[in-house]
Amino acid sequence: TRLDAEDLQALLEAYRECIRAVVQKHKGYIAQYLGDGVLVYFGYPSISESDCERALRAALDALRAIQRVQPIAGVQLQVRMGLATGTVVIGQLVGAGDTHEIGAVGETPNLAARMQSLAAPGGVVVSDATRDAAGDLFAFRSLGAVQVKGSATAVNAWELLSEQQSQSRFQ
């Protein structure tokens, strides 16, 4: 509401370019731009044991990269991110040819959205499965069990703090 249309467009373009560069660097897949949000998959179109690590590194890199984007019309970009790990069904949801949308269906993308809603500006919140898959490669702070929309039971949430020095996630 504070920006005119041209400044808002410039801000969104700077944000999207910043995120696109980080996601590309970490071999993620941008599935969809959702207004001022981005849905990114790791493990698509092919799965790798390093998908979780790459997603977490991308999240930390994105936080740093967003801070380097110059303010536009006095507005400094901030992001909140949520990550979840699990099985999903991925397929073409709508369209054909060049007009299509690759969507993920299942509990995992919904949980990622709920984790994102728990994050503070400039923060990353991850699911229990993501925390477990990361092993000792990253430092986390427990946010405890939280009740999230769409879940009958509370789920554990973790704030991503930093990458740690470790030989492997199995160490």
Disulfide bonds with the S-S distance in Angstrom:
none
